[in-house]
Amino acid sequence: MALEFVTSFPREIREEHVWIAMSDGVRLAGRLWLPVDAEDDPIPAVLEYIPYRKRDDTATRDEMIHKYFAGHGYASIRVDMRGSGDSEGLLMDEYLPLEQQDGLTVIQWLAEQSWCSGAVGMMGLSWGGITALQMATHNPPALKAIIPVGASVDRYYDDGCYFVGCWSGETVGWGGVMFGYNGRPPDPLVFGEGWRKAWLERLEAPPLFLETWLRHQRRDDYWLQGSVCVDYSRIKIPVYAVSGWTDCWPNTVLRLMANLDVPRKGLSGSWGHMYPHFALPGPAAAFPQEALRWWDHWLKGIDNGIMDEPLLTCFIQDGIPPSATHSHRPGRWVDLPSWPPPGLRHRTFHLTDDGLRDAPASGGELTVSSPLSVGLMSGDYMPLDDEPLAAQMPSDQRRDDAKSVLFDSPPLEQELEFLGTPTATLTLASDVDCGLVALRLCDVAPDGSSSLITYGVLNLAQRNGRETPSSVEPGEVYEVTLRLNDVGHTVAAGHRLRVAVSNAYWPMAWPLPKRHALRLVLPGCSIALPQPEYRESDAGRTLFDKAKVAKPEAVETLRPEAWERTVEFDVESGRHVYRIWKDGGITRFTEIDLSFEAVTEEIFSIDEEDPQSARAEYRAVFSHARKGWQARTESVLVMTSSETDFLLNGRVEAFEDGERISTRSWDVTIPRDGF
C-alpha cells in the first residue's frame, strides 16, 4: 500500500526546537510540531520519546507522522532521551528508572504548557513502545492513552532475548548497535558550544550494554524492573497495542489483550519491526488515521465509534512460496470481540514415527542430533527495513529441514487455519547435562518447498521457569511445554503441515556449552494449534484505507542504500559463515545541511560439530557531516564462548575531521550461568 502524502491540513502548523529541563538540570531536546493557533485554542499533546536522533536518524519518519497529528489539532513532539541525539546527559543502559523519571517529567512539562489542554498521549515503536507501556505503569495524571507498537511486556523473555535459550544472534548485534549509537555526537548547531565535551563524555562514560545484559542471565530484578508483565494492573489507561507476525515481538498484542483490564484494542498484521503504514511484508494499514481516531476519542472526548469496533483485529496470512524478499502476504483480516475467546478450541497433531497424525503414537523414540548450523534460513530476528531487497524474511526451509527431525502430515484434504499461540508438548531426554530444543512449524507445498510459519526455542535448564536454572540430568526424561510465537496462518488444501525438531538454531540461539543429542519419546509429543471463532473484518473500516502521512521535507541522496546477505560453507573445515552487510547510504538533510551515513555488518560463523566455534561479530560506521565539519565513529564488537564463559571483545573509535580523538576497548570474560 503506497503512502498518500498530505500537504494541506485543518490546522496551520509551525515547527520548533524545545529544551525540557529535568530535575537534575539536564535538558532534553525535542522537535515540536504545533498548530499556530494553539495558544488561543489549547490542544492535547502526543509524545514519542526514544534515543534515535530526531535531527537525522528518524527525522523523515518523525515528520511524516507527527506533522500529520499536528495538522489535525495536536501538539506532537519527538524527544531524544538523555545522552542521545541533541539531549544532554548520558545514556547508561536501556529502560533505567532515571529514563522513566525523565519521561514522567516530559509528560508533566507538556501538560503545563499554555498551548496544551492538559491531556497527553504517548506512542512509540520498539524502545518507544516499551517506554509508553512503562510510563503507563506510573500513572501520571496527564497521560490519558498510549499506542505501543512492536513492543515487549517482558524485558527478559523478549528484550533480553533469553527466550531463545540464550542469546538471539541479533541481540549480540543489538548490543553492537548501541555500542556504536552511544558514541554519536550531538549536533553543534543545536547543542551549542559544549558539544565536543558532551561527545567525549558519551564516548568514555557509558558501559558496554551487552556486558551488562550478560551479567544478568537469570530473570532477576534487573529485568523485572520495567517489565510490565510483572503486574498488568498497574496500567490503568486505554491501550492500543500493535505488532506483526514477522516482528521479533509478535506475542505482545495478545498478551496485553488477555491481561489488561482497561479499554483496549489490538492489531496484529503480517509486518516486521516497523510502523504498519510502511512495514514489510504488507498489506500495510492506515496507522496514522487509526491513531488519530484513537487520540480524538481518548484525548479530545470525540465519540467517533472506534471503541464500538472489535477488540482485536488480526491478519491471517496465506501460505506463499518461500522467499527472503517477499514484500506482501496474501490473506484476510479478521475480528475477535475478546481474547482469549471463551471456549477456545485447538487442533492437536501428534508426533509419531509416521509423521503428524490425529492419534498419539503408541510407542517409539527418535534421536535429535542436529548440525550446529541448522537455522541459517530463519531470516532476521528483527526485520527493520522497508525494502524487499534487504532479504530479511525466512528463506526456503528445506536446507534447515534436512538437518532436523521431521514430522509431516498427509496432504490436507481441506485448508487448516489457526490464530494465536501454537503450543508443543514434548517428552524428551538429553544425553548430557544440558539441552536445547527448537521447533519450527512449516507449510510444505506440493512441490516440496517449505515455508516457515512460526517457531519456538527452549533451554531445558529453563523448563521450570526462568528465575533459577534447573539441573538437567543425562538420560532423565522430562515433559516440557514449548510456546511458539503467535501467528495467524492458513495452510492450503493439498499442502502438508510440518513440525521440524532440532537441538540447535543458529544464529537465532547461541549454542549451549556441550554437543548433545535429544531423545524424543513420541507418545508424549504433540502440538496444539488454536482455532478461535472470528468474523471477517469490514473492509470499509478506516484501518484499511490508504495510509496518509505529512509530506516530509526534501532530502538529497548522496549515495543510495545497498545490501548483501550471503551464506558460505567451507567444505574442508565444515564452517558456515552468515554475513549481513548494509550500506544505509548517505542522506543529506538539505534544510539543515547535515549529511548522515550508516554502514553496518554482522558476521555469524560456526562449525558443524563444535559449540565453542560460535562467533558473532558486529561492525558499524556512523558519520555526520556538514560543510567544514565531520564526526565519525567506527565500532566492532565480537562475542565468542568457551565451555565455561562468554567472551566479549570490543573497540570504538571516534574521529573529528579525519583525526582520531578517542579510542576505547573492552576484553571481558563472563561466566555462563545455565546457558
C-alpha positions in Angstrom: 0.0 0.0 0.0 1.6 3.2 -1.1 1.5 6.2 1.1 -0.6 9.3 0.4 1.4 12.5 1.1 -0.8 15.2 2.6 0.3 18.9 2.3 -2.9 20.7 3.5 -4.3 20.3 7.0 -7.3 21.6 9.0 -4.8 23.5 11.2 -1.8 25.5 10.1 1.4 24.1 11.6 4.7 25.6 12.9 7.7 23.6 14.0 10.2 24.5 16.7 13.0 23.1 18.8 12.4 23.0 22.5 14.5 22.2 25.6 12.9 20.4 28.5 14.7 20.6 31.9 14.9 17.5 34.1 15.1 17.6 37.9 18.9 17.3 37.9 19.3 20.2 35.4 19.9 18.0 32.4 18.0 19.3 29.3 16.3 17.0 26.8 15.9 18.2 23.2 12.6 18.0 21.5 11.3 18.6 18.0 7.8 20.0 18.3 5.0 20.4 15.7 2.2 22.7 16.8 -0.9 24.3 15.4 -0.1 28.0 15.1 -3.3 29.0 17.0 -2.7 26.6 19.9 -2.1 29.4 22.4 -5.7 30.6 21.7 -7.1 27.1 21.4 -5.1 24.7 23.6 -4.9 21.1 22.3 -3.7 17.7 23.6 -0.1 16.6 23.2 1.3 13.4 21.6 4.7 12.3 22.8 7.3 9.9 21.2 10.3 9.5 23.5 13.2 7.5 22.1 17.1 7.6 21.8 17.4 7.6 18.0 18.3 11.2 17.0 15.4 13.4 15.8 17.7 15.5 13.6 18.8 12.7 11.2 18.2 9.1 12.1 14.4 9.2 12.4 13.8 12.7 11.1 11.8 11.8 8.0 9.7 9.2 9.7 9.0 11.6 12.6 8.0 14.4 10.3 5.6 12.2 8.3 3.5 11.2 11.4 4.0 13.9 14.0 3.3 16.7 11.5 0.2 14.8 10.4 -1.1 14.7 14.0 -0.3 18.4 14.5 -2.2 19.3 11.3 -5.2 17.7 12.9 -5.0 19.6 16.2 -2.3 18.1 18.4 1.0 19.3 19.8 3.1 16.4 18.5 6.7 16.0 19.8 9.7 13.8 19.3 12.1 13.9 22.3 15.6 12.5 22.4 16.3 10.6 25.6 19.2 11.8 27.8 22.6 11.2 26.3 21.2 10.6 22.7 20.7 13.0 19.8 20.8 16.5 20.9 19.9 15.9 24.5 22.3 16.5 27.4 23.4 13.8 29.9 24.5 10.2 29.3 22.6 7.1 28.2 23.9 4.4 30.5 21.5 1.5 29.7 18.1 0.6 28.4 14.9 1.4 30.5 16.6 2.6 33.6 14.5 4.2 36.3 16.1 7.5 35.5 14.9 7.2 31.9 11.4 6.6 33.2 11.6 9.5 35.6 12.7 11.7 32.7 9.7 10.6 30.7 7.4 11.5 33.5 9.0 14.9 33.7 8.4 15.4 29.9 4.8 14.4 30.3 4.3 16.9 33.1 6.1 19.6 31.1 3.8 19.1 28.1 0.7 19.2 30.2 1.7 22.5 31.8 2.3 24.4 28.6 0.0 27.2 27.7 -0.8 25.6 24.4 -1.7 22.2 25.9 -5.1 21.2 27.1 -3.5 19.1 29.9 -4.1 15.8 28.1 -1.2 13.8 26.8 -1.0 10.6 24.7 2.2 8.6 24.1 3.2 6.3 21.3 6.3 4.6 20.0 7.8 1.7 18.1 10.2 -0.8 19.8 12.0 1.1 22.6 9.4 3.8 22.3 6.5 1.3 22.6 8.1 -0.3 25.7 8.6 3.1 27.2 5.0 4.1 26.6 3.9 0.9 28.5 6.3 1.7 31.3 5.0 5.3 31.6 1.5 3.9 31.9 2.5 1.9 34.9 3.5 5.1 36.7 0.0 6.6 36.1 1.0 10.3 35.6 -2.3 12.2 35.8 -1.8 13.9 32.3 -1.2 10.6 30.5 -4.6 9.5 29.1 -3.9 6.8 26.5 -1.0 5.1 24.7 -0.2 3.2 21.5 2.7 0.8 21.9 3.9 -0.6 18.5 6.3 -3.6 18.2 6.8 -3.5 22.0 7.6 -6.0 24.7 6.0 -6.7 28.1 8.8 -8.8 29.4 12.3 -7.4 29.2 13.9 -10.8 30.0 11.9 -13.0 27.7 11.7 -10.7 24.8 14.0 -7.7 25.0 16.8 -9.6 26.6 16.1 -12.4 24.2 16.6 -15.2 26.7 13.5 -16.9 25.2 15.8 -18.5 22.6 17.8 -20.4 25.2 20.5 -17.8 25.5 21.1 -15.0 23.1 19.5 -14.3 19.8 22.3 -13.7 17.4 20.8 -10.3 16.6 20.8 -9.4 20.3 24.5 -9.5 20.0 24.0 -7.3 17.0 21.7 -5.0 19.1 24.4 -4.7 21.7 26.7 -3.8 18.9 24.2 -1.2 17.6 24.0 0.5 20.9 27.8 0.2 21.2 28.1 2.4 18.1 24.9 4.5 18.7 26.1 5.7 22.1 29.2 7.3 20.6 27.4 9.6 18.1 27.7 13.4 18.8 25.1 16.0 19.3 24.6 18.5 16.5 26.8 21.5 17.3 24.3 23.9 15.7 21.6 22.8 18.2 23.7 21.7 21.3 25.9 24.8 21.2 29.5 25.4 22.4 29.8 22.4 24.7 29.0 19.8 22.0 32.6 18.4 21.8 32.8 17.9 25.6 29.4 16.1 25.6 30.6 13.9 22.7 33.7 12.8 24.5 31.7 12.0 27.6 29.4 9.8 25.5 32.4 8.0 24.2 34.1 7.5 27.5 31.4 7.0 30.2 28.7 4.5 29.2 29.2 0.8 29.9 29.1 -1.9 27.3 25.4 -2.7 27.3 25.9 -6.3 26.1 28.2 -6.9 29.1 25.5 -5.7 31.5 22.9 -7.9 29.9 25.2 -11.0 30.0 25.8 -10.4 33.7 22.1 -11.0 34.3 21.5 -14.4 32.8 18.6 -15.1 35.2 15.3 -13.4 35.3 16.3 -11.2 38.2 15.3 -7.7 39.5 17.4 -6.2 36.7 14.9 -7.5 34.1 11.8 -7.3 36.2 12.3 -3.6 36.6 10.5 -2.1 33.7 8.7 -5.4 32.7 5.0 -4.5 32.7 4.0 -8.2 32.8 5.1 -8.3 36.5 1.8 -6.5 37.3 -0.5 -5.6 34.4 -2.9 -4.0 36.8 -0.6 -1.1 37.2 -1.7 0.1 33.7 -5.0 2.0 34.2 -5.3 3.9 31.0 -6.5 2.8 27.5 -4.0 0.9 25.4 -4.0 0.3 21.6 -1.3 -2.4 21.0 0.1 -3.0 17.5 2.6 -5.6 16.2 3.1 -8.0 13.3 3.7 -11.8 12.9 7.2 -11.1 11.3 8.2 -8.9 14.2 10.7 -10.0 16.9 7.9 -9.4 19.4 4.7 -10.8 17.8 3.3 -12.0 21.1 2.8 -8.7 22.9 -0.6 -7.8 21.4 -2.3 -11.0 22.5 -0.7 -10.9 26.0 -1.9 -7.3 26.5 -5.4 -8.2 25.3 -5.5 -11.2 27.7 -4.2 -9.4 30.8 -5.2 -5.8 30.8 -8.4 -4.7 32.5 -8.7 -1.3 30.8 -10.3 -0.1 27.5 -8.0 -1.6 24.9 -7.6 -2.6 21.3 -5.2 -4.9 19.5 -3.9 -5.0 15.9 -1.6 -7.8 14.5 -0.6 -7.7 10.9 2.0 -9.5 8.8 4.6 -6.9 9.5 8.2 -6.8 10.6 9.6 -4.3 13.2 8.2 -1.1 11.7 5.3 1.2 11.9 2.5 -0.5 10.0 1.8 2.2 7.4 5.0 1.3 5.6 6.0 -2.0 7.1 7.0 -5.2 5.2 5.6 -7.6 4.4 2.3 -5.9 3.5 -0.6 -5.4 3.5 0.0 -2.1 5.3 -2.5 -0.4 7.5 -3.7 3.2 7.7 -2.0 3.6 11.0 -1.8 7.4 11.1 -5.6 7.7 10.6 -6.3 5.0 13.1 -4.0 6.5 15.7 -5.7 9.9 15.1 -9.1 8.3 15.8 -7.7 6.9 19.0 -6.3 10.2 20.1 -9.5 12.0 19.1 -11.5 9.6 21.3 -9.3 9.5 24.4 -7.6 12.9 24.3 -10.5 15.1 22.9 -13.5 13.1 24.0 -14.9 12.7 20.5 -17.3 9.8 20.1 -16.1 8.6 16.7 -17.0 4.9 17.1 -13.5 3.5 17.5 -14.4 1.8 20.7 -17.5 0.2 19.1 -15.3 -1.7 16.8 -13.9 -5.1 17.7 -11.3 -5.5 20.5 -8.8 -7.4 18.3 -8.1 -7.3 14.5 -5.6 -9.8 13.1 -4.3 -10.7 9.7 -4.4 -14.4 8.8 -1.8 -14.9 6.1 -2.0 -17.4 3.3 0.9 -19.7 2.5 3.2 -18.4 -0.3 6.3 -19.8 -1.9 9.2 -19.1 0.4 11.3 -16.1 -0.4 13.7 -13.9 1.6 12.5 -10.8 -0.3 8.7 -11.0 -0.3 7.0 -7.7 0.3 3.4 -8.7 0.5 1.4 -11.6 2.1 -2.0 -12.6 0.7 -4.6 -13.3 3.3 -7.5 -11.8 5.1 -8.3 -9.6 8.1 -10.5 -11.0 10.9 -12.0 -9.6 14.0 -12.5 -11.0 17.5 -14.6 -9.5 20.3 -12.3 -10.8 23.1 -9.0 -12.6 23.8 -8.7 -15.3 24.7 -12.2 -16.1 23.4 -14.4 -18.3 25.6 -14.3 -22.0 24.6 -11.1 -21.6 22.5 -10.7 -24.8 20.5 -7.4 -26.3 19.5 -6.5 -28.7 16.7 -3.9 -31.2 18.1 -1.4 -33.1 16.0 0.7 -35.9 17.5 4.3 -36.6 16.6 4.6 -40.2 15.5 7.1 -42.4 13.6 4.6 -42.0 10.7 4.6 -38.2 10.8 2.0 -35.8 12.2 -1.2 -37.7 13.0 -4.5 -37.2 14.8 -3.9 -40.1 17.2 -1.0 -40.3 19.7 2.0 -42.6 18.9 1.7 -46.0 20.5 5.4 -46.1 21.1 8.7 -45.3 19.5 11.6 -43.0 20.1 13.7 -40.8 17.8 17.1 -39.1 18.3 17.6 -35.4 17.5 21.3 -34.5 16.9 21.4 -31.6 14.5 24.4 -30.0 12.9 25.0 -26.7 14.7 24.4 -24.7 11.5 20.7 -25.5 11.5 18.7 -22.2 11.5 20.6 -20.2 8.8 17.4 -19.9 6.8 15.4 -18.4 9.6 15.6 -14.8 8.4 16.1 -11.8 10.6 15.0 -11.9 14.3 14.1 -8.2 13.9 13.3 -7.2 10.3 13.8 -3.4 10.2 14.0 -2.5 6.5 11.2 -1.3 4.3 13.0 -2.6 1.2 12.4 -6.1 -0.1 16.0 -6.3 -1.4 17.2 -6.4 2.2 16.2 -10.1 2.1 15.2 -10.2 5.8 12.4 -12.9 5.5 12.8 -16.6 6.1 14.1 -18.5 3.1 13.0 -22.0 1.9 13.3 -24.1 5.0 14.4 -27.3 3.2 18.0 -26.6 3.9 17.2 -26.4 7.7 14.7 -29.2 7.4 17.4 -31.6 6.1 19.3 -31.0 9.4 16.2 -31.6 11.6 13.9 -34.5 12.6 10.7 -34.0 10.5 7.1 -34.9 11.2 4.8 -34.3 8.2 1.0 -34.5 8.0 -0.6 -36.2 5.0 -1.6 -33.7 2.3 -4.5 -31.8 3.8 -7.9 -32.6 2.4 -9.2 -29.1 3.4 -7.4 -25.9 4.4 -6.2 -25.6 8.0 -6.5 -22.2 9.6 -5.2 -21.2 13.1 -4.7 -18.0 15.0 -3.0 -17.4 18.3 -0.2 -19.3 20.2 0.7 -22.8 19.0 2.0 -24.9 21.9 4.1 -28.0 21.7 4.3 -30.7 24.4 7.5 -32.7 24.2 8.7 -35.7 26.2 12.5 -35.9 25.9 15.8 -36.5 27.4 19.4 -35.2 26.8 22.5 -37.4 26.8 24.5 -34.7 28.7 23.8 -32.2 31.5 22.3 -29.5 29.2 19.9 -29.4 26.3 18.2 -27.1 23.8 15.2 -27.9 21.7 14.0 -25.8 18.7 10.7 -26.5 17.0 9.7 -25.0 13.7 6.2 -25.1 12.2 6.3 -25.1 8.4 3.9 -25.1 5.4 5.0 -27.6 2.8 3.8 -27.1 -0.8 3.2 -30.0 -3.2 6.5 -29.1 -5.0 8.3 -29.7 -1.7 9.2 -26.1 -0.8 8.9 -25.4 2.9 7.8 -22.0 4.3 8.4 -21.1 7.9 5.1 -20.3 9.8 6.5 -19.8 13.3 9.0 -21.3 15.8 9.9 -21.7 19.4 13.1 -22.5 21.4 13.6 -23.8 24.9 16.7 -24.3 27.0 15.9 -27.4 29.2 17.5 -25.6 32.2 14.6 -23.2 32.0 11.8 -25.8 31.8 10.6 -24.9 35.3 10.9 -21.2 34.9 13.5 -18.5 34.1 14.4 -17.2 37.6 16.7 -20.1 38.6 18.2 -22.7 36.1 17.1 -26.3 36.8 19.7 -29.1 36.5 19.5 -31.4 33.5 20.2 -35.0 34.4 21.6 -37.0 31.5 19.1 -39.6 30.4 16.3 -38.4 32.6 13.0 -37.9 30.7 11.3 -34.6 31.0 7.9 -33.4 29.8 8.2 -29.8 28.6 5.9 -27.2 27.1 7.3 -25.1 24.3 5.4 -21.9 23.3 5.8 -20.9 19.7 5.5 -17.3 18.5 1.9 -16.1 17.9 0.7 -16.2 14.3 -2.3 -16.3 12.1 -1.9 -18.7 9.1 -3.8 -20.8 6.6 -2.3 -24.0 5.2 -4.0 -24.7 1.9 -5.6 -27.9 0.9 -3.1 -30.2 -0.7 -0.2 -28.8 1.4 1.3 -30.6 4.4 1.9 -29.3 7.8 5.5 -29.9 9.0 7.0 -29.9 12.5 10.8 -29.8 12.4 12.7 -30.5 15.6 16.3 -29.7 16.1 18.7 -29.2 19.1 20.4 -26.1 17.6 19.0 -23.0 15.9 21.9 -20.8 14.8 22.3 -17.8 14.8 18.9 -17.3 16.4 20.1 -19.2 19.6 23.6 -19.3 20.9 24.7 -22.9 21.3 24.9 -24.5 24.7 28.3 -25.5 26.1 28.2 -29.1 25.1 27.4 -31.0 22.0 24.3 -33.1 22.9 21.6 -35.3 21.5 18.0 -35.4 22.5 15.8 -38.5 22.7 12.2 -37.8 21.8 9.7 -40.2 23.5 7.0 -40.0 20.8 3.9 -41.0 22.8 4.3 -37.8 24.8 4.9 -35.4 21.9 2.2 -33.2 20.3 1.4 -29.7 19.0 -1.9 -27.8 19.6 -3.0 -25.1 17.1 -5.5 -22.5 18.4 -8.7 -22.2 16.3 -10.8 -19.3 17.7 -14.1 -18.2 16.1 -13.9 -14.9 14.4 -15.5 -12.9 11.6 -14.0 -11.2 8.6 -13.3 -7.6 9.0 -15.3 -4.9 7.4 -13.2 -3.7 4.5 -14.7 -0.2 4.9 -13.1 0.5 8.2 -10.6 3.4 8.4 -7.9 0.9 9.2 -7.9 -0.5 5.7 -7.8 2.9 3.9 -4.7 4.1 2.1 -2.3 5.4 4.7 -1.9 9.2 4.9 1.2 11.0 6.2 2.5 14.5 6.1 4.9 15.2 3.2 8.4 15.4 4.7 11.0 18.0 3.8 13.1 17.0 0.8 16.3 15.1 1.4 19.2 14.5 -1.0 20.5 11.0 -1.6 24.3 11.3 -2.0 24.8 7.5 -2.0 21.9 5.0 -2.4 21.3 2.2 0.0 22.7 -1.3 -0.7 22.6 -4.8 0.8 24.5 -8.0 0.8 23.4 -11.2 2.5 25.4 -14.4 2.0 25.9 -17.9 3.5 29.2 -19.5 2.8 30.3 -23.1 3.6 33.9 -24.3 3.8 33.7 -28.0 2.9 37.1 -28.8 4.4 36.5 -27.2 7.8 32.8 -27.6 8.0 32.5 -23.9 8.9 29.4 -21.8 7.9 29.7 -18.0 7.7 26.5 -15.9 7.5 27.2 -12.3 6.6 24.7 -9.4 6.6 26.0 -6.2 5.2 24.0 -3.0 4.9 25.1 0.3 3.4 22.5 2.8 4.6 23.9 5.2 2.0 24.4 8.9 2.6 21.4 11.2 3.1 21.7 14.9 3.2 19.0 16.9 5.1 19.1 19.9 2.9 17.3 22.3 5.3 19.9 21.9 8.0 22.8 21.0 5.7 23.5 17.8 7.5 24.7 14.5 5.9 24.2 11.2 7.7 25.9 7.9 6.8 25.5 4.4 8.3 27.2 1.2 7.3 26.8 -2.0 9.3 28.0 -5.6 9.0 27.0 -8.7 11.0 29.0 -11.9 10.6 27.9 -15.1 12.3 30.1 -18.2 12.0 30.0 -21.7 13.4 31.4 -25.2 12.8 29.0 -28.1 12.4 30.1 -30.0 15.5 31.9 -27.6 17.9 29.7 -25.4 20.1 32.8 -23.4 21.1 33.3 -22.3 17.5 30.3 -19.9 17.6 31.3 -16.4 16.8 29.2 -13.2 16.3 30.8 -10.0 15.0 29.2 -6.7 14.6 30.8 -3.7 12.8 29.4 -0.2 12.3 30.4 3.1 10.9 28.3 6.2 11.6 29.1 9.6 10.2 27.6 13.1 10.5 28.9 16.0 8.4 28.2 19.4 7.1 30.5 21.9 5.3 33.7 22.2 7.3 32.8 19.5 9.9 32.7 15.7 10.1 32.2 13.4 13.1 32.6 9.7 12.6 32.5 6.6 14.9 33.8 3.1 14.0 32.9 0.2 16.2 33.5 -3.5 16.3 32.1 -6.0 18.9 32.8 -9.7 18.9 31.2 -12.4 21.0 32.6 -15.9 21.4 32.4 -18.6 24.2 34.1 -21.4 25.9 32.5 -24.2 27.8 32.5 -22.1 30.9 32.4 -18.5 29.8 31.2 -15.9 27.4 33.9 -13.7 25.9 33.3 -10.1 24.6 35.9 -8.1 22.7 35.1 -4.6 21.5 36.5 -1.3 20.3 35.0 2.0 19.4 37.0 4.8 17.8 35.9 8.4 17.1 37.2 10.8 14.5 36.7 14.5 14.1 37.6 15.9 10.6 39.5 12.7 10.0 41.6 12.9 13.2 41.2 10.2 15.8 40.0 11.8 19.1 39.0 8.8 21.2 39.6 5.0 21.4 38.0 2.7 23.9 38.3 -1.1 24.2 36.8 -4.0 26.1 38.0 -7.5 26.7 35.5 -9.2 29.0 35.0 -12.7 30.3 31.6 -13.5 31.9 30.8 -17.0 33.4 28.0 -18.9 31.8 25.0 -19.3 34.2 22.7 -22.0 33.0 23.5 -21.3 29.3 
